[in-house]
Amino acid sequence: MQLEFIEIPNEQLLQVSQTIGNTGKLTCTDQFVYLDISNEFIYQLFPLMQEDQANKPDYFSEHKSSGAHISIVYPGELISFEQLSTAGERFEFEIQAFGKINFNHKTYFVLQVDCLSLTQIRNQLGLYSLPIYKGFAIPCYHITIATKSILSG
């Protein structure tokens, strides 16, 4: 099943995002592959969010080490990364839009990014072209800027 990306107009946020470096280092840890990118995506863009009760992502704290990133392979998608010869290399990406993805009682506010190399990495590993998280196809490569609980009721 595939989740949906819903675009949200925020011209100021998009303009500021274009001033932050658009490269990341391919990083592999514990069956998780991601582009390690500048934390400025969170520091500069989170204050421009126009959402009450939004929080910085859980992984963006002093206690968690990943910081701002673009997920390529989620835990459980792969058993071994031995085939990944591009670890440590830098890749460029292009910011396309700002929007949200609703999943598992949370809204994720994200920058949609395009990077053909990320799809090629997944293909090299024999994986579906987009990441799969807990059985759901993520609709796009993205940078999570904030999250917000979806109240049930």
N, C-alpha and C positions, 0 to 999 in steps of 0.2 A: 504494500500500500504506500502511496506517495503523499507526503504532506504538501501544503500549499503556501507559497510565498505571496503575501499581500502587500503591494507597494503602498508606501505612506509618503505624501509630499512633505519634504523638509529641505528646501533649497540651500539654506544656510549650512546645515549639517553636511550635505553633499559637497558644497564648495570647500568647507574646511577639510573634509576627508581627502580632497584632491591635493592638499598641501603637505600631506603626510607621506612619507616614503612608501612606494608601492612594490617593495621587494620583501621576500621572506626567505628564511633558511629552512630547508627541509630537515625535519627532526623526527627521530624514531625513539619511542620509549614504551616499554611494556605493551606491545601490540597496539600502539596508538601512533599514527603518522600524521604530522601536521606541519604547516608553514609557520615558523616562529616569526611574528611580525612586531612592529613597534607598538609598545604600550601606549603611545600617544593616541592611538585610535580610541582607547577608552578615556584617557585623561582629557583629551580635547573634545570628544564627541558626546560623552555622557552628559555634560552640562547643557548641551544643546537639545537634549531630548525634551519633547513636549508631552510627557506622560507622567501623571501623578503616580506615586507608589512604585515607580520602576527602580530597580536596584542594579548595581554593577554585577556582572556574571559571577557565579559562585567560585569559579577558578581564579578570579582576579582578586587575590588577597595576599597578605604577607605569608600565609600558611601554605599556599598552593604555588607551585613553581611554573606552571605553563604560561601564565599571562596571556596577552592578546595573541590570537592564532587563527589560522584557517584549517579546520579539520579536513583530512584527506581520507584516512582510514580509522574507523572506530574500533574499540576493543571488541573482540569476538568475530570480526570479519576475516581475520587472518590467523594462521598458526605460526608462520615464520616470515621474517622480513629478509631472509638471506638473498632473495632475488633483487633487492632494492639497492642498485649501484649508485643512485643519485643522492643518497643521504649526505647532508652537509652542504650541498650545492644551494645556490640562491636562485630564486625564481621570481619573475615579475608577474604582477596581477593588475587587473583593471577594475575599478569600482564602477558598478553599473546602476545601482539603485539602493534606496533605503526602504525597509519594510519590516514586516513581522511574519513569524511562523508560530502558529499555536500548536502545542504538543504537550500532552501529559499534564494538564492543569497549569500550564505556564505559557506565557507569551514571550517569545524571544524576539527582541528588536535587533535587526541585523543589517549589515551592508552586504548586498549581493555582489559577488566578485566573479570575474571571468578570468580563467587561466587554463588554456588548453593543455599545458604541461601537467596539470593535476589529473586530468582525465587520462592522459597518456601514462602517468605513473600507476593509476588504478588498473588500466588495461594491461600494463606490464606485469602486474601482480595477479592477473586473471580475475579481476573483480568487475562488478557492474560499474557503469560509468559515473554514477553518483553514489556518495556514501550511504550506507544503510545503518541506521541506529535503532536498536531494539525492534527490528523487523520493519521499520518504516524507511522508505527512500527519502532522503533529504532533498528538497527541490532545487537547491543551488549550493555552490560553494559560498561561504559567507563568513563574516566577522561578527560575532555577537557583541553588541554594545551594551545591552541591558536585558534584564528579565523582569517579569511581573507575574505574580500569581493570578490565576483565573479563579475567581470565587465561584464555587458551585452553589446552586440554590435556585 
